[in-house]
């Protein structure tokens, strides 16, 4: 995983305490596999429903960012069907935010997706973010929470997806 390289950079910085360095991280991917999305009981047939789903990046996932100046940008979000799902065609829209519970600034909107009626059937929702979103203020918190708010003709039973965040950034360390 690419995050191990980042951890090694942080260890080197600690070993050479009286130095400074700067590292560009052009392409880092973080994937949450098998994210369980709760099923939504249908109150009326063909009635759209929505559900929020969360996952967290703990301080151990981003420990390398502690004590360093970081610039972190999200460039792309990919949501892929997993488990028994073969398609995500039932999803009409997705709203993704990133927040740190300890940060009073609130959630940072990352992505808004709306399915086009002419879109071909797909097992993946893949959204490139034209103006990458800066999440540095929540990235280095003890806990970073990613929320997906999905709406559409959602299944009544629990289902799973894999979520991949594509990031880039810069780390600056000065002792």
C-alpha angles and dihedrals in degrees: 000000000000092000089071089064089053090051090052090053090053092050091051090051091053092048093052094046098168096056139077133220142175125211130188116215104198100175125017122160125197116191127192105200125203097009105183115227113197116240117247119222110231112237093189129010115266091011113142117235136185137209136185119227125188140194130178137221105211126212089260089060091055100025091127089068095061114106093009133097106246135186110197124181129183112219104170143014122202124188115189129188113246137176112023095344117110098178142019094209091121091068112093098178142001129197117193126194135174122211143163114223089214092053116087093201092085132222123336113223110232108171143004116193127184120183115236113226090230094052114123119244111276142172090212136063104201118180124181110203107224094202104037113230120237110228099167093120093061099028097076095045120114088254130020117194123204115200126195116194106194127185136184138075091334121189119261092226127062114274136183138230136179114231121201124190115197111208140177131186153138130256121204122187124183122172 
